[in-house]
């Protein structure tokens, strides 16, 4: 499981011209799954994200979490995180989990984030989406389990 986390002042996902998910301050999570991922990876990742302290305190140090700043999470499925462009000019996506594996993991991951008390918006799994965000900092963290 791979997640690219971006701390944002706002984020939104549109599909077919319509907004399907939006947040103000928080994290935009680009999430990809591979064949060997399990629910345990989702649990670990949800715990990690819920516990991160990436927002600045009064001294400018990253000491505040989502709860402290009233933040939310926008989760966007992103199979291309498992793209391999080491050979040729077109990436291979054979390491990305097929939808029948990835969809239940994605849905479980979103549910786990909500179970941890986070406000969660999502994109549409498998849809062509426009993702718009304003990276705050910029702060971008790569997480893998």
GROMACS elastic network, one bead per residue, 0.5 to 0.9 nm:
[ bonds ]
;  ai    aj funct       b0    kb
    1    31     6  0.73453   500
    1    32     6  0.57784   500
    1    34     6  0.61861   500
    1    36     6  0.86718   500
    1    37     6  0.60973   500
    1    38     6  0.86363   500
    1    41     6  0.66406   500
    1    42     6  0.76178   500
    1    45     6  0.82550   500
    1   143     6  0.82176   500
    1   144     6  0.56354   500
    1   145     6  0.53367   500
    2    30     6  0.80722   500
    2    31     6  0.58336   500
    2    32     6  0.51886   500
    2    33     6  0.64464   500
    2    34     6  0.83805   500
    2    45     6  0.89850   500
    2    81     6  0.69140   500
    2    82     6  0.80521   500
    2   142     6  0.74386   500
    2   143     6  0.58148   500
    2   145     6  0.67157   500
    3    29     6  0.61667   500
    3    30     6  0.54653   500
    3    32     6  0.64744   500
    3    33     6  0.89450   500
    3    45     6  0.83885   500
    3    78     6  0.88686   500
    3    81     6  0.81221   500
    3   141     6  0.81735   500
    3   142     6  0.59406   500
    3   143     6  0.50925   500
    3   144     6  0.63214   500
    3   145     6  0.89262   500
    4    28     6  0.80689   500
    4    29     6  0.56958   500
    4    30     6  0.50901   500
    4    31     6  0.67233   500
    4    32     6  0.89131   500
    4    81     6  0.85024   500
    4   140     6  0.69698   500
    4   141     6  0.58874   500
    4   143     6  0.63307   500
    4   144     6  0.87597   500
    5    27     6  0.62391   500
    5    28     6  0.57958   500
    5    30     6  0.65627   500
    5    31     6  0.86776   500
    5    49     6  0.86999   500
    5   139     6  0.81751   500
    5   140     6  0.55773   500
    5   141     6  0.50935   500
    5   142     6  0.62681   500
    5   143     6  0.75683   500
    6    26     6  0.83472   500
    6    27     6  0.54394   500
    6    28     6  0.52542   500
    6    29     6  0.65807   500
    6    30     6  0.84861   500
    6   133     6  0.87923   500
    6   134     6  0.89289   500
    6   135     6  0.62342   500
    6   136     6  0.77484   500
    6   138     6  0.78191   500
    6   139     6  0.57842   500
    6   141     6  0.64807   500
    6   142     6  0.88558   500
    7    10     6  0.88276   500
    7    25     6  0.78038   500
    7    26     6  0.58357   500
    7    28     6  0.65892   500
    7    29     6  0.89529   500
    7    54     6  0.74872   500
    7    55     6  0.80825   500
    7   134     6  0.83676   500
    7   135     6  0.57874   500
    7   136     6  0.54263   500
    7   137     6  0.74805   500
    7   138     6  0.72405   500
    7   139     6  0.53976   500
    7   140     6  0.64920   500
    7   141     6  0.85590   500
    8    11     6  0.67015   500
    8    23     6  0.89356   500
    8    24     6  0.76175   500
    8    25     6  0.56766   500
    8    26     6  0.54591   500
    8    27     6  0.56503   500
    8    28     6  0.67538   500
    8   133     6  0.65824   500
    8   134     6  0.53377   500
    8   137     6  0.81518   500
    8   138     6  0.81763   500
    8   139     6  0.80271   500
    9    23     6  0.84057   500
    9    24     6  0.57107   500
    9    26     6  0.65714   500
    9    27     6  0.84615   500
    9   133     6  0.76640   500
    9   134     6  0.56918   500
    9   135     6  0.65903   500
    9   136     6  0.57610   500
   10    22     6  0.75694   500
   10    23     6  0.56068   500
   10    25     6  0.53464   500
   10    26     6  0.71722   500
   10    27     6  0.84702   500
   10    28     6  0.85347   500
   10   132     6  0.82798   500
   10   133     6  0.56689   500
   10   134     6  0.56488   500
   10   135     6  0.78774   500
   10   136     6  0.86984   500
   11    21     6  0.82851   500
   11    22     6  0.55779   500
   11    23     6  0.53523   500
   11    24     6  0.64031   500
   11    25     6  0.80485   500
   11    26     6  0.83633   500
   11    27     6  0.81821   500
   11    28     6  0.66372   500
   11    73     6  0.89922   500
   11    74     6  0.70819   500
   11   131     6  0.74165   500
   11   132     6  0.55895   500
   11   134     6  0.65341   500
   11   135     6  0.86520   500
   12    19     6  0.70084   500
   12    20     6  0.77582   500
   12    21     6  0.56666   500
   12    23     6  0.64427   500
   12    24     6  0.86878   500
   12    28     6  0.87920   500
   12    74     6  0.76708   500
   12   121     6  0.89863   500
   12   123     6  0.84940   500
   12   130     6  0.81538   500
   12   131     6  0.59125   500
   12   132     6  0.52452   500
   12   133     6  0.63709   500
   13    18     6  0.83701   500
   13    19     6  0.58274   500
   13    20     6  0.57808   500
   13    21     6  0.52609   500
   13    22     6  0.63124   500
   13    74     6  0.84172   500
   13    76     6  0.80196   500
   13   122     6  0.77316   500
   13   123     6  0.57585   500
   13   124     6  0.85339   500
   13   129     6  0.63875   500
   13   130     6  0.56349   500
   13   132     6  0.63479   500
   13   133     6  0.87295   500
   14    17     6  0.57504   500
   14    18     6  0.51339   500
   14    20     6  0.54948   500
   14    21     6  0.72038   500
   14    22     6  0.88337   500
   14   123     6  0.75443   500
   14   124     6  0.88298   500
   14   128     6  0.86712   500
   14   129     6  0.55192   500
   14   130     6  0.50968   500
   14   131     6  0.65759   500
   14   132     6  0.83257   500
   15    18     6  0.54167   500
   15    19     6  0.64939   500
   15    20     6  0.65792   500
   15   123     6  0.80156   500
   15   124     6  0.75187   500
   15   127     6  0.69738   500
   15   128     6  0.63392   500
   15   130     6  0.64730   500
   16    19     6  0.84676   500
   16   127     6  0.89397   500
   16   128     6  0.78669   500
   16   129     6  0.75742   500
   16   130     6  0.87824   500
   17   129     6  0.88213   500
   17   130     6  0.84321   500
   19    22     6  0.72781   500
   19   123     6  0.88551   500
   20   121     6  0.82514   500
   20   122     6  0.71257   500
   20   123     6  0.59253   500
   20   124     6  0.72763   500
   21    74     6  0.70235   500
   21    75     6  0.86936   500
   21   120     6  0.88572   500
   21   121     6  0.51214   500
   21   122     6  0.52107   500
   21   123     6  0.57133   500
   21   124     6  0.86698   500
   22    73     6  0.88453   500
   22    74     6  0.67234   500
   22   121     6  0.62092   500
   22   122     6  0.77453   500
   22   123     6  0.87356   500
   23    26     6  0.71061   500
   23    27     6  0.85109   500
   23    28     6  0.85545   500
   23    71     6  0.82035   500
   23    72     6  0.62094   500
   23    73     6  0.68868   500
   23    74     6  0.64313   500
   23   119     6  0.89548   500
   23   120     6  0.82884   500
   23   121     6  0.69502   500
   24    71     6  0.72066   500
   24    72     6  0.71129   500
   24    73     6  0.89098   500
   25    66     6  0.86325   500
   25    69     6  0.79162   500
   25    70     6  0.75341   500
   25    71     6  0.50691   500
   25    72     6  0.64816   500
   25    73     6  0.84833   500
   25   136     6  0.88090   500
   26    55     6  0.89386   500
   26    66     6  0.64845   500
   26    69     6  0.82788   500
   26    70     6  0.79670   500
   26    73     6  0.56150   500
   26    74     6  0.78963   500
   27    66     6  0.83333   500
   27    71     6  0.76083   500
   27    72     6  0.65056   500
   27    74     6  0.63181   500
   27    75     6  0.84161   500
   28    72     6  0.86635   500
   28    73     6  0.58529   500
   28    75     6  0.61151   500
   28    76     6  0.75295   500
   28   133     6  0.77148   500
   28   135     6  0.88640   500
   29    73     6  0.71216   500
   29    74     6  0.60240   500
   29    76     6  0.60169   500
   29    77     6  0.83350   500
   30    74     6  0.85482   500
   30    75     6  0.62617   500
   30    77     6  0.59495   500
   30    78     6  0.56769   500
   30    79     6  0.89910   500
   30    81     6  0.81063   500
   31    75     6  0.69904   500
   31    76     6  0.60369   500
   31    78     6  0.52505   500
   31    79     6  0.74179   500
   31    81     6  0.75041   500
   31   106     6  0.79601   500
   32    76     6  0.88173   500
   32    77     6  0.61185   500
   32    78     6  0.50244   500
   32    80     6  0.72326   500
   32    81     6  0.56494   500
   32    82     6  0.68289   500
   32    96     6  0.72554   500
   32    97     6  0.81169   500
   32   102     6  0.79959   500
   32   106     6  0.83944   500
   33    36     6  0.83048   500
   33    37     6  0.63881   500
   33    77     6  0.87756   500
   33    78     6  0.82997   500
   33    79     6  0.67441   500
   33    81     6  0.82111   500
   33    82     6  0.75806   500
   33    95     6  0.84942   500
   33    96     6  0.59434   500
   33    97     6  0.54973   500
   33    98     6  0.86794   500
   33   101     6  0.83915   500
   33   102     6  0.59495   500
   33   105     6  0.77939   500
   33   106     6  0.81040   500
   34    37     6  0.57080   500
   34    79     6  0.84637   500
   34    82     6  0.71813   500
   34    94     6  0.88451   500
   34    95     6  0.56695   500
   34    98     6  0.81325   500
   34   101     6  0.85769   500
   34   102     6  0.76852   500
   35    38     6  0.86913   500
   35    95     6  0.68229   500
   35    96     6  0.66187   500
   35    98     6  0.75797   500
   35   101     6  0.73465   500
   35   102     6  0.82712   500
   36    97     6  0.81762   500
   37    40     6  0.79394   500
   37    41     6  0.62530   500
   37    42     6  0.81495   500
   37    97     6  0.83670   500
   37   101     6  0.86830   500
   37   102     6  0.86295   500
   37   105     6  0.80483   500
   37   145     6  0.83278   500
   38    41     6  0.54734   500
   38    42     6  0.68836   500
   38   105     6  0.72361   500
   39    43     6  0.62262   500
   39    44     6  0.86513   500
   39   105     6  0.65919   500
   39   108     6  0.73963   500
   39   109     6  0.79300   500
   40    43     6  0.50602   500
   40    44     6  0.61867   500
   40    45     6  0.85574   500
   41    44     6  0.51387   500
   41    45     6  0.60915   500
   41    46     6  0.85399   500
   41   109     6  0.89447   500
   41   144     6  0.88805   500
   41   145     6  0.58348   500
   42    45     6  0.50929   500
   42    46     6  0.59912   500
   42    47     6  0.84969   500
   42   105     6  0.71332   500
   42   106     6  0.82781   500
   42   108     6  0.72439   500
   42   109     6  0.52219   500
   42   110     6  0.89052   500
   42   112     6  0.75997   500
   42   145     6  0.84387   500
   43    46     6  0.51812   500
   43    47     6  0.61339   500
   43    48     6  0.85164   500
   43   108     6  0.87813   500
   43   109     6  0.71719   500
   43   112     6  0.67490   500
   43   113     6  0.87290   500
   44    47     6  0.52549   500
   44    48     6  0.61183   500
   44    49     6  0.86932   500
   44   145     6  0.75609   500
   45    49     6  0.60921   500
   45    50     6  0.84529   500
   45   109     6  0.80562   500
   45   143     6  0.79798   500
   45   144     6  0.80200   500
   45   145     6  0.71473   500
   46    49     6  0.52585   500
   46    50     6  0.59945   500
   46    51     6  0.84841   500
   46   109     6  0.66949   500
   46   110     6  0.83243   500
   46   112     6  0.61153   500
   46   113     6  0.54268   500
   46   116     6  0.78557   500
   47    50     6  0.52055   500
   47    51     6  0.61085   500
   47    52     6  0.86522   500
   47   112     6  0.84152   500
   47   113     6  0.78714   500
   47   116     6  0.77778   500
   48    51     6  0.52785   500
   48    52     6  0.61733   500
   49    52     6  0.53185   500
   49    53     6  0.88010   500
   49   113     6  0.82307   500
   50    53     6  0.86916   500
   50    65     6  0.77565   500
   50    66     6  0.73637   500
   50    67     6  0.87022   500
   50   113     6  0.71292   500
   50   116     6  0.68397   500
   50   117     6  0.84583   500
   50   118     6  0.73216   500
   51    65     6  0.68394   500
   51    66     6  0.83207   500
   52    55     6  0.89657   500
   52    63     6  0.87815   500
   52    64     6  0.80941   500
   52    65     6  0.58603   500
   52    66     6  0.78885   500
   53    56     6  0.83516   500
   53    62     6  0.59046   500
   53    63     6  0.51425   500
   53    66     6  0.73932   500
   54    61     6  0.85332   500
   54    63     6  0.64598   500
   54    64     6  0.60803   500
   54    65     6  0.60707   500
   54    66     6  0.81387   500
   54   139     6  0.80244   500
   55    60     6  0.83686   500
   55    61     6  0.75978   500
   55    63     6  0.61896   500
   55    65     6  0.60999   500
   55    66     6  0.77160   500
   55    68     6  0.86099   500
   55    69     6  0.76365   500
   56    59     6  0.72327   500
   56    63     6  0.59002   500
   56    64     6  0.60563   500
   56    65     6  0.89201   500
   57    60     6  0.51521   500
   57    61     6  0.54760   500
   57    62     6  0.63067   500
   57    63     6  0.57144   500
   57    64     6  0.60795   500
   58    61     6  0.75319   500
   59    62     6  0.88878   500
   60    63     6  0.84493   500
   61    64     6  0.83634   500
   62    65     6  0.84204   500
   64    67     6  0.79610   500
   64    68     6  0.56947   500
   64    69     6  0.70396   500
   65    68     6  0.52926   500
   65    69     6  0.66786   500
   65    70     6  0.86902   500
   65    71     6  0.80726   500
   66    69     6  0.54465   500
   66    70     6  0.58855   500
   66    72     6  0.66602   500
   66    73     6  0.85814   500
   66   118     6  0.78632   500
   67    70     6  0.51491   500
   67    71     6  0.62358   500
   67    72     6  0.84269   500
   67   117     6  0.86545   500
   67   118     6  0.77699   500
   68    71     6  0.76937   500
   71   118     6  0.81560   500
   71   119     6  0.76009   500
   72   118     6  0.63326   500
   72   120     6  0.59321   500
   72   121     6  0.77801   500
   73   113     6  0.86133   500
   73   118     6  0.71372   500
   73   119     6  0.62093   500
   73   121     6  0.62101   500
   73   122     6  0.82108   500
   74   119     6  0.86552   500
   74   120     6  0.58364   500
   74   122     6  0.53318   500
   74   123     6  0.75647   500
   75   110     6  0.74045   500
   75   120     6  0.72174   500
   75   121     6  0.63256   500
   75   123     6  0.64143   500
   76   121     6  0.88471   500
   76   122     6  0.59031   500
   76   123     6  0.50631   500
   76   124     6  0.74086   500
   76   125     6  0.74933   500
   76   131     6  0.83848   500
   77   106     6  0.73505   500
   77   122     6  0.84624   500
   77   123     6  0.70884   500
   77   124     6  0.75062   500
   77   125     6  0.56767   500
   77   126     6  0.72628   500
   78    81     6  0.59759   500
   78    82     6  0.84716   500
   78   125     6  0.84225   500
   78   126     6  0.83701   500
   79    82     6  0.59989   500
   79    83     6  0.75096   500
   79    93     6  0.77513   500
   79    96     6  0.57609   500
   79    97     6  0.75698   500
   79    98     6  0.89296   500
   79   102     6  0.87965   500
   79   126     6  0.86396   500
   80    84     6  0.86540   500
   80    91     6  0.88272   500
   80    93     6  0.68937   500
   80    96     6  0.74181   500
   81    84     6  0.86693   500
   81    93     6  0.87722   500
   81    96     6  0.78349   500
   82    92     6  0.83493   500
   82    93     6  0.60660   500
   82    94     6  0.78969   500
   82    95     6  0.56782   500
   82    96     6  0.51711   500
   82    97     6  0.86733   500
   83    91     6  0.55924   500
   83    92     6  0.54888   500
   83    94     6  0.76915   500
   83    95     6  0.71708   500
   83    96     6  0.72872   500
   84    87     6  0.76645   500
   84    90     6  0.85645   500
   84    91     6  0.50837   500
   84    92     6  0.50876   500
   84    93     6  0.64146   500
   84    94     6  0.83008   500
   84    95     6  0.80370   500
   85    88     6  0.68482   500
   85    89     6  0.68371   500
   85    90     6  0.63666   500
   85    92     6  0.64636   500
   86    89     6  0.84122   500
   86    91     6  0.76277   500
   86    92     6  0.88531   500
   87    90     6  0.78540   500
   87    91     6  0.76318   500
   87    92     6  0.85888   500
   88    91     6  0.74693   500
   92    95     6  0.78824   500
   93    96     6  0.54803   500
   93    97     6  0.87396   500
   94    97     6  0.77775   500
   94    98     6  0.88806   500
   96   102     6  0.84704   500
   97   100     6  0.80233   500
   97   101     6  0.59785   500
   97   102     6  0.55506   500
   98   101     6  0.55369   500
   98   102     6  0.59833   500
   98   103     6  0.83950   500
   99   103     6  0.54129   500
   99   104     6  0.83816   500
   99   125     6  0.88331   500
   99   126     6  0.80094   500
  100   103     6  0.59677   500
  100   104     6  0.72350   500
  101   104     6  0.62114   500
  101   105     6  0.67419   500
  101   106     6  0.89568   500
  102   105     6  0.51454   500
  102   106     6  0.59416   500
  102   107     6  0.85479   500
  103   106     6  0.50434   500
  103   107     6  0.61013   500
  103   108     6  0.84855   500
  103   125     6  0.72378   500
  103   126     6  0.88911   500
  104   107     6  0.51194   500
  104   108     6  0.60160   500
  104   109     6  0.84966   500
  105   108     6  0.50450   500
  105   109     6  0.60129   500
  105   110     6  0.86213   500
  106   109     6  0.50974   500
  106   110     6  0.62893   500
  106   111     6  0.86581   500
  106   125     6  0.82506   500
  107   110     6  0.52131   500
  107   111     6  0.62352   500
  107   112     6  0.86615   500
  108   112     6  0.60806   500
  108   113     6  0.86737   500
  109   112     6  0.50540   500
  109   113     6  0.63254   500
  109   114     6  0.87407   500
  110   113     6  0.52309   500
  110   114     6  0.64081   500
  110   115     6  0.87056   500
  110   120     6  0.72722   500
  110   121     6  0.87213   500
  110   122     6  0.81224   500
  111   114     6  0.50836   500
  111   115     6  0.61003   500
  111   116     6  0.87318   500
  111   120     6  0.88988   500
  112   116     6  0.63863   500
  112   117     6  0.89538   500
  113   116     6  0.52168   500
  113   117     6  0.68931   500
  113   118     6  0.57779   500
  113   119     6  0.80007   500
  113   120     6  0.72302   500
  114   117     6  0.51640   500
  114   119     6  0.63656   500
  114   120     6  0.64494   500
  115   118     6  0.72822   500
  122   125     6  0.85952   500
  123   127     6  0.82016   500
  123   129     6  0.75176   500
  123   131     6  0.86383   500
  124   127     6  0.55138   500
  124   128     6  0.82078   500
  124   129     6  0.76189   500
  125   128     6  0.87769   500
  126   129     6  0.87014   500
  134   138     6  0.87378   500
  135   138     6  0.52424   500
  135   139     6  0.67288   500
  135   140     6  0.79694   500
  136   139     6  0.60537   500
  136   140     6  0.88687   500
  137   140     6  0.85603   500
